[in-house]
């Protein structure tokens, strides 16, 4: 269990760095596009329009980075236990049943992430078979890898939390 927790911390650090890098790339490329568009539209600078034509791949890149940021951020907040929770029973159940409720909810989250990971892996396999390209001759399946990877990361994080909660229930039940 200790190795999994160390791996979780390493993953969280890598996700944080990737989120920072991707956000920086998004901001710089969007800013550059806006500046070039402004130069051409308001300043009638022809080279800005020509350069925009050569950088037409930046908008799809920004859209792809939004997808990657979403999944990396979702994984990061899942590891911290700050993910979106919709829970009716926490106010209805007595406090002694809260750990069991958490275990049930975490079990559902683990199952959903496992199913979604499998479905997304099949989707990426289909994309590989189809052979489409995104931009700059990059195969589209490479951009879609975040789908199964993101659900796999969340599955890992939910599983860790499930194991922690399960051990907590077992320890408290043995006393």
C-alpha positions as CSV (number, residue, x, y, z in Angstrom):
1,X,0.0,0.0,0.0
2,X,2.9,2.3,0.8
3,X,4.2,2.0,-2.8
4,X,0.8,3.0,-4.2
5,X,0.7,6.1,-2.1
6,X,4.2,7.1,-3.2
7,X,3.2,6.5,-6.8
8,X,0.1,8.7,-6.2
9,X,2.3,11.5,-5.0
10,X,4.6,11.2,-7.9
11,X,1.7,11.2,-10.3
12,X,0.2,14.2,-8.6
13,X,3.5,16.1,-9.0
14,X,3.7,15.1,-12.7
15,X,0.1,16.1,-13.3
16,X,0.7,19.4,-11.7
17,X,3.7,20.1,-14.0
18,X,1.7,19.0,-17.1
19,X,-1.2,21.2,-16.1
20,X,1.1,24.2,-15.7
21,X,2.8,23.5,-19.0
22,X,-0.4,22.9,-21.0
23,X,-2.0,26.0,-19.5
24,X,1.0,28.1,-20.4
25,X,1.0,26.7,-24.0
26,X,-2.7,27.5,-24.3
27,X,-2.3,31.1,-23.1
28,X,0.8,31.8,-25.3
29,X,-0.7,30.3,-28.4
30,X,-4.1,32.0,-28.0
31,X,-2.4,35.3,-27.2
32,X,-0.2,35.1,-30.2
33,X,-3.2,34.3,-32.4
34,X,-5.1,37.3,-31.0
35,X,-2.1,39.6,-31.6
36,X,-1.7,38.4,-35.2
37,X,-5.4,38.8,-35.9
38,X,-5.4,42.3,-34.5
39,X,-2.3,43.3,-36.5
40,X,-4.0,42.1,-39.7
41,X,-7.5,43.4,-39.0
42,X,-6.7,46.8,-37.5
43,X,-3.2,47.4,-38.8
44,X,-3.5,45.9,-42.2
45,X,-0.2,44.1,-41.7
46,X,-0.1,41.5,-44.4
47,X,2.7,39.3,-42.9
48,X,0.5,38.8,-39.8
49,X,-2.2,37.2,-42.0
50,X,0.4,35.1,-43.7
51,X,1.8,33.9,-40.4
52,X,-1.7,33.1,-39.1
53,X,-2.1,30.9,-42.1
54,X,1.0,28.9,-41.2
55,X,-0.1,28.7,-37.5
56,X,-3.6,27.4,-38.3
57,X,-2.8,24.3,-36.1
58,X,-2.8,26.3,-32.9
59,X,-6.6,26.5,-32.5
60,X,-7.0,22.7,-32.6
61,X,-4.0,22.4,-30.3
62,X,-5.7,24.6,-27.7
63,X,-8.9,22.6,-28.0
64,X,-7.0,19.4,-27.4
65,X,-5.1,20.9,-24.5
66,X,-8.4,21.8,-22.9
67,X,-9.4,18.1,-23.0
68,X,-6.0,17.1,-21.5
69,X,-6.3,19.8,-18.8
70,X,-9.8,18.6,-17.9
71,X,-8.7,15.0,-17.4
72,X,-5.5,15.7,-15.6
73,X,-7.3,18.2,-13.3
74,X,-10.0,15.7,-12.6
75,X,-7.5,13.1,-11.7
76,X,-5.6,15.5,-9.4
77,X,-8.7,16.6,-7.5
78,X,-9.9,13.0,-7.3
79,X,-6.6,12.2,-5.5
80,X,-7.2,15.0,-3.1
81,X,-10.8,14.0,-2.5
82,X,-12.1,17.3,-3.8
83,X,-14.0,15.9,-6.8
84,X,-17.7,16.7,-7.5
85,X,-19.9,14.8,-5.1
86,X,-23.6,14.3,-5.4
87,X,-24.8,12.7,-2.2
88,X,-28.3,12.5,-0.8
89,X,-27.5,10.1,2.0
90,X,-24.9,12.0,4.0
91,X,-27.5,14.1,5.7
92,X,-29.9,11.2,6.2
93,X,-27.5,8.6,7.6
94,X,-26.2,8.6,11.2
95,X,-22.4,9.5,11.5
96,X,-21.4,5.9,12.3
97,X,-22.7,4.8,8.8
98,X,-20.7,7.5,6.9
99,X,-17.6,5.2,6.3
100,X,-19.8,2.5,4.9
101,X,-21.6,5.0,2.7
102,X,-18.2,6.3,1.5
103,X,-17.1,2.8,0.7
104,X,-20.3,2.2,-1.4
105,X,-19.9,5.5,-3.3
106,X,-16.2,4.8,-3.9
107,X,-17.1,1.3,-5.2
108,X,-19.5,2.9,-7.7
109,X,-16.8,5.4,-8.7
110,X,-14.3,2.6,-9.2
111,X,-16.7,0.6,-11.3
112,X,-17.7,3.6,-13.5
113,X,-14.0,4.5,-14.1
114,X,-13.1,0.9,-15.0
115,X,-16.0,0.8,-17.5
116,X,-15.1,4.2,-19.0
117,X,-11.4,3.2,-19.3
118,X,-12.3,0.1,-21.2
119,X,-14.7,1.9,-23.5
120,X,-12.2,4.7,-24.2
121,X,-9.5,2.2,-24.9
122,X,-11.7,0.6,-27.5
123,X,-12.4,4.1,-28.9
124,X,-8.6,4.9,-29.2
125,X,-8.1,1.5,-30.9
126,X,-10.7,2.4,-33.4
127,X,-9.1,5.8,-34.0
128,X,-5.8,4.0,-34.6
129,X,-7.4,1.7,-37.1
130,X,-9.1,4.6,-38.9
131,X,-5.8,6.4,-39.2
132,X,-7.1,10.0,-39.2
133,X,-4.8,12.9,-38.4
134,X,-5.3,15.9,-36.1
135,X,-2.8,18.6,-37.2
136,X,0.9,18.7,-38.2
137,X,0.4,15.1,-39.4
138,X,0.0,13.8,-35.8
139,X,-2.4,10.8,-35.6
140,X,-5.7,11.6,-33.9
141,X,-5.4,8.6,-31.6
142,X,-2.4,10.3,-29.9
143,X,-4.5,13.2,-28.8
144,X,-7.3,10.8,-27.7
145,X,-5.0,8.8,-25.4
146,X,-5.9,11.1,-22.5
147,X,-9.4,9.5,-22.5
148,X,-8.5,6.0,-21.3
149,X,-5.4,7.4,-19.4
150,X,-7.5,9.9,-17.5
151,X,-10.1,7.4,-16.5
152,X,-7.2,5.0,-15.5
153,X,-5.7,7.7,-13.3
154,X,-9.0,8.4,-11.7
155,X,-9.6,4.6,-11.2
156,X,-6.2,4.4,-9.5
157,X,-7.0,7.3,-7.2
158,X,-10.5,6.0,-6.3
159,X,-9.1,2.5,-5.7
160,X,-6.6,3.9,-3.3
161,X,-9.3,5.8,-1.4
162,X,-11.5,2.7,-1.4
163,X,-8.7,0.6,0.1
164,X,-8.0,3.3,2.7
165,X,-11.7,3.4,3.7
166,X,-12.0,-0.4,3.7
167,X,-9.0,-0.7,6.0
168,X,-10.4,2.0,8.3
169,X,-13.8,0.1,8.5
170,X,-12.0,-3.2,9.2
171,X,-9.9,-1.6,11.9
172,X,-12.8,0.1,13.6
173,X,-14.9,-3.1,13.4
174,X,-12.3,-5.1,15.1
175,X,-12.2,-2.9,18.2
